[in-house]
Amino acid sequence: MESFSFEHVYQVVCLVPYGRVTTYGAIARYLGSAQSARMVGWAMNGCPQSVPAHRVVNRQGELTGKSHFGNENMQQLLEAEDIRIEKNKVVDFEYLYWDPCIELGIAR
C-alpha cells in the first residue's frame, strides 16, 4: 500500500466541481491506496477552510462528516450548490458522484 499525505487529499478535494460530490474511498483509490478511506476521513477532519470538505461524503452518499461542520453547516453548504439532501443523504447521489479516477485519470 502506498502512502499519501493529507496535502494530497486536499489537492484532490479542491478539484471536486461545484455541485458534485465524491467519497472518501474514491479519493483514496485515486491516490493509490484504496484501503485508506479512513485516512482520507482523518485528513478531512482537520482540513483548512479553503478546502471544500462538504463535497466529500461516504460511499452511500451520507453526510458522515457532518459533525465536523457544526449544526447543519455541511448540509447548508451542499444545498447552496443545489445539491438536495434528504434524511442526511445526497439525493441523486449516483448522478452527482464525481470519481477522480475517471475524471482525472489514475494519479499513481
LOSEVO-276949 format. One record per residue (C-alpha): residue in three letters; chain; x negated, y, z negated. Coordinates in Angstrom, 1 decimal. Layout:
BEGIN
<rec><residu>ALA</residu><chaine>A</chaine><X>X</X><Y>Y</Y><Z>Z</Z></rec>
...
END
This chain:
BEGIN
<rec><residu>MET</residu><chaine>A</chaine><X>0.0</X><Y>0.0</Y><Z>0.0</Z></rec>
<rec><residu>GLU</residu><chaine>A</chaine><X>-1.4</X><Y>3.4</Y><Z>1.0</Z></rec>
<rec><residu>SER</residu><chaine>A</chaine><X>-1.1</X><Y>6.3</Y><Z>-1.4</Z></rec>
<rec><residu>PHE</residu><chaine>A</chaine><X>0.1</X><Y>9.8</Y><Z>-0.7</Z></rec>
<rec><residu>SER</residu><chaine>A</chaine><X>0.2</X><Y>13.0</Y><Z>-2.7</Z></rec>
<rec><residu>PHE</residu><chaine>A</chaine><X>3.1</X><Y>15.0</Y><Z>-3.9</Z></rec>
<rec><residu>GLU</residu><chaine>A</chaine><X>2.0</X><Y>17.7</Y><Z>-1.4</Z></rec>
<rec><residu>HIS</residu><chaine>A</chaine><X>2.5</X><Y>15.2</Y><Z>1.4</Z></rec>
<rec><residu>VAL</residu><chaine>A</chaine><X>6.1</X><Y>14.6</Y><Z>0.2</Z></rec>
<rec><residu>TYR</residu><chaine>A</chaine><X>6.7</X><Y>18.4</Y><Z>0.0</Z></rec>
<rec><residu>GLN</residu><chaine>A</chaine><X>5.4</X><Y>18.8</Y><Z>3.6</Z></rec>
<rec><residu>VAL</residu><chaine>A</chaine><X>7.9</X><Y>16.2</Y><Z>4.9</Z></rec>
<rec><residu>VAL</residu><chaine>A</chaine><X>10.8</X><Y>17.6</Y><Z>2.8</Z></rec>
<rec><residu>CYS</residu><chaine>A</chaine><X>10.2</X><Y>21.1</Y><Z>4.3</Z></rec>
<rec><residu>LEU</residu><chaine>A</chaine><X>10.7</X><Y>19.6</Y><Z>7.8</Z></rec>
<rec><residu>VAL</residu><chaine>A</chaine><X>14.3</X><Y>18.3</Y><Z>7.0</Z></rec>
<rec><residu>PRO</residu><chaine>A</chaine><X>16.5</X><Y>20.6</Y><Z>9.1</Z></rec>
<rec><residu>TYR</residu><chaine>A</chaine><X>19.2</X><Y>22.8</Y><Z>7.7</Z></rec>
<rec><residu>GLY</residu><chaine>A</chaine><X>22.4</X><Y>20.9</Y><Z>7.4</Z></rec>
<rec><residu>ARG</residu><chaine>A</chaine><X>20.8</X><Y>17.5</Y><Z>7.3</Z></rec>
<rec><residu>VAL</residu><chaine>A</chaine><X>19.7</X><Y>15.1</Y><Z>4.5</Z></rec>
<rec><residu>THR</residu><chaine>A</chaine><X>17.1</X><Y>12.4</Y><Z>4.1</Z></rec>
<rec><residu>THR</residu><chaine>A</chaine><X>16.3</X><Y>9.8</Y><Z>1.5</Z></rec>
<rec><residu>TYR</residu><chaine>A</chaine><X>13.5</X><Y>9.1</Y><Z>-1.0</Z></rec>
<rec><residu>GLY</residu><chaine>A</chaine><X>12.9</X><Y>5.8</Y><Z>0.8</Z></rec>
<rec><residu>ALA</residu><chaine>A</chaine><X>12.8</X><Y>7.4</Y><Z>4.3</Z></rec>
<rec><residu>ILE</residu><chaine>A</chaine><X>10.1</X><Y>9.8</Y><Z>3.1</Z></rec>
<rec><residu>ALA</residu><chaine>A</chaine><X>8.1</X><Y>7.0</Y><Z>1.5</Z></rec>
<rec><residu>ARG</residu><chaine>A</chaine><X>8.3</X><Y>4.9</Y><Z>4.7</Z></rec>
<rec><residu>TYR</residu><chaine>A</chaine><X>7.2</X><Y>7.9</Y><Z>6.8</Z></rec>
<rec><residu>LEU</residu><chaine>A</chaine><X>4.2</X><Y>8.4</Y><Z>4.5</Z></rec>
<rec><residu>GLY</residu><chaine>A</chaine><X>3.2</X><Y>4.8</Y><Z>4.9</Z></rec>
<rec><residu>SER</residu><chaine>A</chaine><X>4.3</X><Y>3.4</Y><Z>1.6</Z></rec>
<rec><residu>ALA</residu><chaine>A</chaine><X>7.9</X><Y>2.1</Y><Z>1.9</Z></rec>
<rec><residu>GLN</residu><chaine>A</chaine><X>7.9</X><Y>0.7</Y><Z>-1.6</Z></rec>
<rec><residu>SER</residu><chaine>A</chaine><X>7.2</X><Y>4.1</Y><Z>-3.1</Z></rec>
<rec><residu>ALA</residu><chaine>A</chaine><X>10.6</X><Y>5.8</Y><Z>-3.1</Z></rec>
<rec><residu>ARG</residu><chaine>A</chaine><X>10.4</X><Y>6.3</Y><Z>-6.9</Z></rec>
<rec><residu>MET</residu><chaine>A</chaine><X>7.1</X><Y>8.2</Y><Z>-6.4</Z></rec>
<rec><residu>VAL</residu><chaine>A</chaine><X>8.9</X><Y>10.5</Y><Z>-4.0</Z></rec>
<rec><residu>GLY</residu><chaine>A</chaine><X>11.6</X><Y>11.0</Y><Z>-6.6</Z></rec>
<rec><residu>TRP</residu><chaine>A</chaine><X>9.0</X><Y>11.9</Y><Z>-9.2</Z></rec>
<rec><residu>ALA</residu><chaine>A</chaine><X>7.5</X><Y>14.4</Y><Z>-6.7</Z></rec>
<rec><residu>MET</residu><chaine>A</chaine><X>10.9</X><Y>15.9</Y><Z>-6.1</Z></rec>
<rec><residu>ASN</residu><chaine>A</chaine><X>11.4</X><Y>16.4</Y><Z>-9.9</Z></rec>
<rec><residu>GLY</residu><chaine>A</chaine><X>8.6</X><Y>18.9</Y><Z>-10.1</Z></rec>
<rec><residu>CYS</residu><chaine>A</chaine><X>8.6</X><Y>20.4</Y><Z>-6.7</Z></rec>
<rec><residu>PRO</residu><chaine>A</chaine><X>8.2</X><Y>24.1</Y><Z>-6.0</Z></rec>
<rec><residu>GLN</residu><chaine>A</chaine><X>11.4</X><Y>26.1</Y><Z>-5.4</Z></rec>
<rec><residu>SER</residu><chaine>A</chaine><X>10.3</X><Y>26.7</Y><Z>-1.8</Z></rec>
<rec><residu>VAL</residu><chaine>A</chaine><X>10.8</X><Y>23.0</Y><Z>-1.1</Z></rec>
<rec><residu>PRO</residu><chaine>A</chaine><X>14.5</X><Y>22.2</Y><Z>-0.1</Z></rec>
<rec><residu>ALA</residu><chaine>A</chaine><X>14.7</X><Y>19.3</Y><Z>-2.5</Z></rec>
<rec><residu>HIS</residu><chaine>A</chaine><X>18.5</X><Y>19.5</Y><Z>-2.4</Z></rec>
<rec><residu>ARG</residu><chaine>A</chaine><X>18.3</X><Y>17.8</Y><Z>1.0</Z></rec>
<rec><residu>VAL</residu><chaine>A</chaine><X>16.9</X><Y>14.6</Y><Z>-0.5</Z></rec>
<rec><residu>VAL</residu><chaine>A</chaine><X>19.5</X><Y>12.0</Y><Z>-1.7</Z></rec>
<rec><residu>ASN</residu><chaine>A</chaine><X>19.5</X><Y>8.3</Y><Z>-2.4</Z></rec>
<rec><residu>ARG</residu><chaine>A</chaine><X>20.0</X><Y>5.6</Y><Z>0.3</Z></rec>
<rec><residu>GLN</residu><chaine>A</chaine><X>23.8</X><Y>5.7</Y><Z>-0.2</Z></rec>
<rec><residu>GLY</residu><chaine>A</chaine><X>23.9</X><Y>9.5</Y><Z>0.2</Z></rec>
<rec><residu>GLU</residu><chaine>A</chaine><X>24.5</X><Y>10.1</Y><Z>-3.6</Z></rec>
<rec><residu>LEU</residu><chaine>A</chaine><X>23.2</X><Y>13.2</Y><Z>-5.3</Z></rec>
<rec><residu>THR</residu><chaine>A</chaine><X>20.9</X><Y>11.3</Y><Z>-7.7</Z></rec>
<rec><residu>GLY</residu><chaine>A</chaine><X>18.5</X><Y>14.2</Y><Z>-8.2</Z></rec>
<rec><residu>LYS</residu><chaine>A</chaine><X>21.4</X><Y>16.5</Y><Z>-9.3</Z></rec>
<rec><residu>SER</residu><chaine>A</chaine><X>20.3</X><Y>16.7</Y><Z>-12.9</Z></rec>
<rec><residu>HIS</residu><chaine>A</chaine><X>17.1</X><Y>18.5</Y><Z>-11.9</Z></rec>
<rec><residu>PHE</residu><chaine>A</chaine><X>19.1</X><Y>21.3</Y><Z>-10.4</Z></rec>
<rec><residu>GLY</residu><chaine>A</chaine><X>21.2</X><Y>22.1</Y><Z>-13.4</Z></rec>
<rec><residu>ASN</residu><chaine>A</chaine><X>25.0</X><Y>22.2</Y><Z>-13.3</Z></rec>
<rec><residu>GLU</residu><chaine>A</chaine><X>26.3</X><Y>21.8</Y><Z>-9.8</Z></rec>
<rec><residu>ASN</residu><chaine>A</chaine><X>23.5</X><Y>23.6</Y><Z>-8.0</Z></rec>
<rec><residu>MET</residu><chaine>A</chaine><X>22.4</X><Y>20.7</Y><Z>-5.7</Z></rec>
<rec><residu>GLN</residu><chaine>A</chaine><X>26.0</X><Y>20.3</Y><Z>-4.5</Z></rec>
<rec><residu>GLN</residu><chaine>A</chaine><X>26.4</X><Y>24.1</Y><Z>-4.1</Z></rec>
<rec><residu>LEU</residu><chaine>A</chaine><X>23.2</X><Y>24.3</Y><Z>-2.0</Z></rec>
<rec><residu>LEU</residu><chaine>A</chaine><X>24.3</X><Y>21.4</Y><Z>0.2</Z></rec>
<rec><residu>GLU</residu><chaine>A</chaine><X>27.8</X><Y>22.9</Y><Z>0.6</Z></rec>
<rec><residu>ALA</residu><chaine>A</chaine><X>26.2</X><Y>26.2</Y><Z>1.6</Z></rec>
<rec><residu>GLU</residu><chaine>A</chaine><X>24.7</X><Y>24.3</Y><Z>4.5</Z></rec>
<rec><residu>ASP</residu><chaine>A</chaine><X>28.2</X><Y>23.0</Y><Z>5.5</Z></rec>
<rec><residu>ILE</residu><chaine>A</chaine><X>27.5</X><Y>19.5</Y><Z>4.0</Z></rec>
<rec><residu>ARG</residu><chaine>A</chaine><X>30.6</X><Y>18.2</Y><Z>2.4</Z></rec>
<rec><residu>ILE</residu><chaine>A</chaine><X>30.3</X><Y>16.4</Y><Z>-1.0</Z></rec>
<rec><residu>GLU</residu><chaine>A</chaine><X>33.0</X><Y>14.2</Y><Z>-2.5</Z></rec>
<rec><residu>LYS</residu><chaine>A</chaine><X>32.6</X><Y>12.3</Y><Z>-5.7</Z></rec>
<rec><residu>ASN</residu><chaine>A</chaine><X>28.9</X><Y>13.1</Y><Z>-5.9</Z></rec>
<rec><residu>LYS</residu><chaine>A</chaine><X>28.2</X><Y>11.8</Y><Z>-2.4</Z></rec>
<rec><residu>VAL</residu><chaine>A</chaine><X>27.4</X><Y>13.3</Y><Z>1.0</Z></rec>
<rec><residu>VAL</residu><chaine>A</chaine><X>30.5</X><Y>12.9</Y><Z>3.3</Z></rec>
<rec><residu>ASP</residu><chaine>A</chaine><X>29.4</X><Y>11.7</Y><Z>6.8</Z></rec>
<rec><residu>PHE</residu><chaine>A</chaine><X>26.0</X><Y>10.6</Y><Z>5.4</Z></rec>
<rec><residu>GLU</residu><chaine>A</chaine><X>25.2</X><Y>8.4</Y><Z>8.4</Z></rec>
<rec><residu>TYR</residu><chaine>A</chaine><X>25.8</X><Y>11.3</Y><Z>10.8</Z></rec>
<rec><residu>LEU</residu><chaine>A</chaine><X>23.8</X><Y>13.8</Y><Z>8.7</Z></rec>
<rec><residu>TYR</residu><chaine>A</chaine><X>21.0</X><Y>11.5</Y><Z>7.9</Z></rec>
<rec><residu>TRP</residu><chaine>A</chaine><X>17.6</X><Y>12.7</Y><Z>9.2</Z></rec>
<rec><residu>ASP</residu><chaine>A</chaine><X>14.9</X><Y>9.9</Y><Z>9.4</Z></rec>
<rec><residu>PRO</residu><chaine>A</chaine><X>11.4</X><Y>11.3</Y><Z>9.6</Z></rec>
<rec><residu>CYS</residu><chaine>A</chaine><X>10.1</X><Y>8.1</Y><Z>11.2</Z></rec>
<rec><residu>ILE</residu><chaine>A</chaine><X>12.5</X><Y>8.6</Y><Z>14.1</Z></rec>
<rec><residu>GLU</residu><chaine>A</chaine><X>12.4</X><Y>12.4</Y><Z>14.3</Z></rec>
<rec><residu>LEU</residu><chaine>A</chaine><X>8.7</X><Y>12.9</Y><Z>13.7</Z></rec>
<rec><residu>GLY</residu><chaine>A</chaine><X>7.2</X><Y>9.5</Y><Z>14.6</Z></rec>
<rec><residu>ILE</residu><chaine>A</chaine><X>5.2</X><Y>7.4</Y><Z>12.1</Z></rec>
<rec><residu>ALA</residu><chaine>A</chaine><X>2.7</X><Y>9.6</Y><Z>10.2</Z></rec>
<rec><residu>ARG</residu><chaine>A</chaine><X>0.3</X><Y>6.8</Y><Z>9.3</Z></rec>
END
